[in-house]
Amino acid sequence: MAMTKWSAKVTRNSDALDLTPRIFASSNPKTIARSLRRSAETSTRRKAEPFRSAMSMLTFYINRAGKNLSPVQKHKLEAAKRELRRLYNR
């Protein structure tokens, strides 16, 4: 029986955001940021403001993936953070 990592479970079953399946695998940082924004703004379960919820989920994913992220993937996700800040004028 394969064990599921708790971090994968959190990403899949977040209580705060309904994420688009495999959104973090997208090759476009703008697509990732827009999807996180849409999820955060439509969520009725989040406890923080939309920007904070979206950024927290993205940061959580980056931190949990850690050394398993390729340099290209990490760069793409960091670009998604910048785009998310731009979308929220931060």
C-alpha positions, 0 to 999 in steps of 0.5 A: 500500500503506497503512502501519500505524502501529507503535503500532497494531500494538503495541496489536493484537499486544501480546506481554504482553496479549491485548486485547479488540478495540476495547476503547479505543473503549468508551464505559464507563471501567469496561468498559475497566478491567475488560477490561485487568485481565482481560487482564493477570491471564490473560496468561502472557506479561507481564513485570510484575505485572498492575496495571503491565501493564494501566496501561502498555497504557492509558498507551501508548494514550493517549500514542500517540493524543495529539492525535488523541483528542477531549477526551471520549475522553481524559476517558474513558480517564483515568477508566479509569485511575482505575478501574483504580487502584480495582480494584487498591486503588492 
